[in-house]
Amino acid sequence: QQARRTNPIQISAPQPVPSDPTITSVDPTVLPATVPSGGLVLEIRGANFGTSPRVELGGTILQVESATSSAISARIPGGTSLSEPLTLRVTRTTTGRSATWSQFTVLPEDEWDDYIDDVVGNAPTISSISPNRGGPSTFPIEIIGTRYDEPEVFFGSTRMRVVEWEPTRILVAIPSGGLAQTGALDVLVRNTTTDLSVTREGGFTFSNPPADGPRGLLPEQPCFIATAAYGTTTEARLDVLRGFRDGVLLKSALGAALVDGYYAVSPPVADVIAESPVLALVVRLALEPIILALQWPILLGIPLALMAAAIPVLVRRRRSVTRA
């Protein structure tokens, strides 16, 4: 009897499906019934847009001027007629999945002119960004302008950490998780009290140094938790910690694994510390003895040497007591 031959059954693992796109904010949300001849740019923020999304507003295809997974700049063509209800649709072209936004107000021409004069006239402005290029060590960055009121600041798609602000000046620091993009980034300042904003296109050029080290670690990559605790990337104590990381930990496989683990879990922890002065103080106090030991190893060596010398004495005394 001949053995019966059967074809093997091949089972393919299910392919991951990207998450559906979502829209979290659109600026502006007040639009004219007839778009001015130069067009009008919508700043759309959210998640999972992909890099080549299709954007429609009330059935009109918008010109996508820039797009990342979390931020889109799209221009409404000049002369476009708009009316309520008005729906914005962003479609991820690779999956066909889309997200919508309908929180728009459309004003007739006379009301639009009044709106521009009365409301947009109170929008913030940007006159200078200094410095306007650099890497992680360049921060903090100073933004000079007018009419700032409880501002939030974005470099590209990344929300920056506002260190301090006044009506004509904002100082921003790099967030604990770093910047998601490199190259020329649009700088957006939005007043959270009025939702009015201003954008300086290509206002800051961000560059990371070339990768270096066994794990492609950037030489200027911050110690996230310590940076959040001290509130700056220029604190001298951070150089001590970076020196220990680069000169000791990254020299061995075990040390490099520890560094990888630290960078995997520390950014969200650092964000919490940066928002809490009390936690920042606690972390600074905890780091002080570690930094002192790294700066002055002899201070750590003295108590260890005393302990090592004391052990034989204690052992001899214990033996003497036992014999007695």
C-alpha positions in Angstrom: 0.0 0.0 0.0 1.4 3.3 -1.0 1.6 6.1 1.4 -0.8 8.9 0.7 0.8 12.2 0.1 -0.8 15.3 1.3 0.1 18.9 0.7 1.3 20.8 3.7 -0.9 23.5 5.1 0.8 26.8 5.4 -0.5 29.2 8.1 0.5 32.8 7.8 0.7 35.0 10.8 -1.8 37.8 10.6 -0.4 41.1 9.4 -0.5 44.0 11.9 -3.0 46.7 10.9 -1.9 50.3 11.7 -4.1 52.1 14.1 -6.8 54.3 12.7 -6.0 58.0 12.3 -7.4 60.4 14.9 -7.7 64.2 14.9 -7.1 66.0 18.2 -7.0 69.6 17.1 -7.4 71.8 14.1 -6.4 75.5 13.8 -8.1 77.7 12.8 -11.7 76.5 13.4 -13.3 79.8 12.3 -13.3 80.0 8.5 -14.7 82.5 5.9 -17.6 81.6 3.6 -15.2 82.4 0.7 -11.5 81.6 1.2 -9.2 84.5 0.3 -7.3 84.3 -3.0 -4.0 83.2 -1.3 -5.7 80.2 0.3 -5.9 79.4 4.0 -3.7 76.9 5.9 -5.1 74.4 8.3 -2.8 73.0 11.0 -4.1 69.5 11.9 -2.8 67.5 14.8 -3.5 64.0 15.9 -2.0 60.5 15.4 -1.5 57.8 12.8 -1.9 60.0 9.7 0.9 58.3 7.8 3.3 60.3 5.6 1.0 60.8 2.6 -2.5 61.5 3.8 -5.4 62.8 1.8 -7.2 65.8 3.3 -10.7 66.9 2.3 -12.8 69.8 3.6 -16.4 69.8 2.6 -15.6 67.7 -0.4 -12.7 69.9 -1.6 -9.3 68.3 -1.8 -6.7 70.3 0.1 -3.1 70.7 -0.8 -0.9 69.0 1.8 2.1 71.2 2.3 3.8 69.0 5.0 2.8 65.8 6.8 4.0 63.6 9.6 2.3 60.8 11.5 1.0 63.4 14.0 0.9 66.8 12.2 -0.4 68.0 8.8 -0.3 71.5 7.2 -2.9 71.6 4.4 -4.0 74.6 2.3 -7.6 75.4 1.4 -7.5 76.7 -2.2 -8.3 80.3 -2.7 -11.9 81.0 -3.8 -13.3 77.9 -2.2 -16.9 78.3 -0.9 -17.6 76.9 2.5 -20.8 76.5 4.5 -22.0 74.7 7.6 -22.1 71.9 8.5 -18.5 71.5 7.4 -16.5 68.3 7.8 -12.7 67.8 7.6 -11.7 64.3 6.6 -8.1 62.9 6.8 -7.5 59.6 5.1 -4.5 57.4 5.6 -3.9 56.4 2.0 -2.1 53.1 2.8 -5.1 51.7 4.7 -8.1 53.8 3.5 -9.0 54.5 7.1 -10.0 58.0 7.9 -10.8 60.5 10.7 -13.2 63.4 10.7 -13.5 66.8 12.4 -16.7 69.0 12.3 -16.1 71.7 14.9 -16.0 74.6 12.5 -17.7 78.0 12.4 -18.2 79.6 8.9 -18.6 83.4 8.8 -20.1 85.5 6.0 -17.8 88.1 4.4 -18.8 91.0 6.6 -18.5 89.0 9.8 -15.2 87.5 8.7 -13.8 91.0 8.2 -14.9 92.0 11.7 -13.4 88.8 13.1 -10.1 89.5 11.4 -10.0 93.0 12.9 -11.3 92.2 16.4 -10.1 88.7 17.1 -7.2 87.8 14.9 -5.7 91.2 15.7 -5.2 89.8 19.2 -3.3 86.7 18.0 0.3 86.2 19.2 3.2 87.1 17.0 6.7 85.9 16.5 9.5 88.4 15.7 12.5 86.3 16.5 13.7 82.8 17.6 17.1 82.7 19.2 19.1 80.6 18.5 17.2 79.4 15.4 19.2 76.3 14.8 21.1 73.6 16.8 21.0 70.3 18.6 19.9 69.2 22.1 22.6 71.2 23.9 21.4 74.4 22.2 18.4 74.6 24.4 16.7 76.6 26.0 15.4 78.6 23.0 14.1 82.1 23.4 11.0 83.2 21.3 10.4 87.0 21.1 7.0 88.4 20.0 3.8 89.9 21.3 0.5 89.0 23.0 1.6 85.7 24.6 -0.9 84.4 27.2 -0.5 81.0 28.8 1.2 79.8 25.6 1.9 76.3 24.4 4.7 75.8 21.8 5.3 73.2 19.2 8.5 72.6 17.2 7.2 70.6 14.2 4.9 67.9 15.8 6.6 68.0 19.2 5.2 69.9 22.1 8.0 71.8 23.8 8.4 72.4 27.6 7.7 76.1 28.4 10.2 77.0 31.1 8.9 80.6 31.5 6.9 83.2 29.7 5.8 86.8 29.7 3.6 88.7 27.2 6.6 89.4 24.9 8.9 86.4 25.6 8.9 82.6 25.9 11.7 80.4 27.0 11.3 76.7 25.9 13.4 73.6 26.8 13.7 70.4 24.9 11.2 67.8 26.2 12.5 64.8 28.0 11.7 62.5 25.1 13.7 64.7 22.7 12.4 66.0 19.3 10.7 63.6 16.9 12.0 65.3 13.7 15.1 66.9 12.4 15.6 69.6 9.8 13.7 72.8 9.4 10.7 72.7 11.8 7.7 75.1 11.9 7.4 76.8 15.3 3.8 77.2 16.4 2.8 79.4 19.5 -0.8 79.0 20.6 -2.4 81.0 23.5 -4.4 78.4 25.4 -6.7 81.2 26.8 -8.0 82.2 23.3 -6.9 79.3 21.1 -5.3 82.0 18.8 -2.0 81.0 17.3 0.9 82.0 15.0 3.3 79.8 13.0 6.8 80.7 11.9 7.5 78.3 9.0 10.9 76.7 9.3 11.5 78.7 12.4 14.0 76.3 14.0 16.4 73.9 12.3 17.1 70.9 14.5 20.0 68.6 14.0 21.2 65.6 15.9 24.9 64.7 15.9 26.0 61.5 14.1 25.3 58.3 16.0 28.2 57.1 18.1 28.9 54.2 20.5 27.9 50.5 20.5 24.2 51.2 20.5 24.1 54.2 18.2 23.7 56.4 21.2 23.9 60.1 20.5 26.8 61.8 22.3 24.5 64.6 23.3 21.5 62.4 24.2 20.3 63.7 27.6 20.1 61.8 30.9 16.4 62.2 30.9 15.6 61.9 34.7 18.5 64.0 35.8 17.8 66.7 33.2 14.2 66.9 34.3 15.3 67.2 38.0 17.8 70.0 37.3 15.6 71.7 34.7 18.4 72.3 32.2 20.7 70.3 29.9 23.7 72.6 30.8 24.0 71.6 34.5 27.6 70.6 35.3 26.5 67.6 37.3 24.9 66.1 34.1 28.4 66.0 32.5 29.5 63.7 35.4 26.6 61.3 34.8 27.2 61.4 31.0 30.9 60.7 31.6 30.1 57.6 33.7 27.6 56.4 31.1 30.0 56.8 28.1 33.3 56.0 29.8 32.1 53.1 32.0 28.7 51.6 31.3 29.0 51.6 27.5 32.3 49.8 27.6 30.6 46.5 28.5 27.7 44.5 27.2 26.0 44.5 30.6 26.4 48.3 31.0 25.1 48.9 27.5 22.0 46.8 28.3 21.4 48.8 31.4 21.7 52.1 29.4 19.2 50.7 26.8 16.8 49.8 29.6 17.1 53.3 31.1 16.3 55.0 27.9 13.4 52.8 27.3 11.6 53.6 30.6 12.9 57.0 31.7 11.2 59.5 29.3 7.7 59.2 30.9 9.2 59.2 34.4 11.2 62.4 33.5 8.0 64.1 32.2 6.3 63.6 35.6 9.4 64.9 37.5 9.6 67.9 35.2 6.1 68.9 36.2 6.6 68.5 40.0 9.1 70.8 41.8 8.9 68.5 44.9 9.8 65.3 42.9 12.6 67.2 41.2 14.0 68.2 44.6 13.8 64.6 45.8 15.6 63.3 42.8 18.4 66.0 43.0 18.9 65.1 46.7 19.1 61.4 45.7 21.6 62.1 42.9 24.0 64.2 45.0 25.8 61.4 46.8 26.1 59.4 43.5 27.6 62.3 41.7 30.0 63.1 44.6 31.1 59.4 44.5 31.7 59.6 40.8 33.6 62.9 41.0 35.7 61.8 44.0 36.0 58.0 44.0 38.4 58.3 47.0 35.5 59.5 49.1 33.8 56.1 48.4 37.0 54.2 48.8 37.8 55.4 52.3 34.8 53.8 54.0 35.2 50.7 51.9 38.8 50.4 52.9 37.9 50.9 56.6 35.2 48.2 56.3 37.7 45.9 54.7 40.3 46.5 57.4 37.7 46.1 60.2 36.5 42.6 59.0 39.7 40.7 60.0 39.7 42.4 63.4 36.1 41.4 64.1 36.7 37.9 62.9 39.8 37.5 65.3 37.8 38.9 68.2 34.9 36.5 67.6 37.4 33.5 67.5 39.0 34.6 70.7 35.6 34.9 72.4 34.6 31.4 71.1 37.8 29.8 72.4 37.4 31.4 75.8 
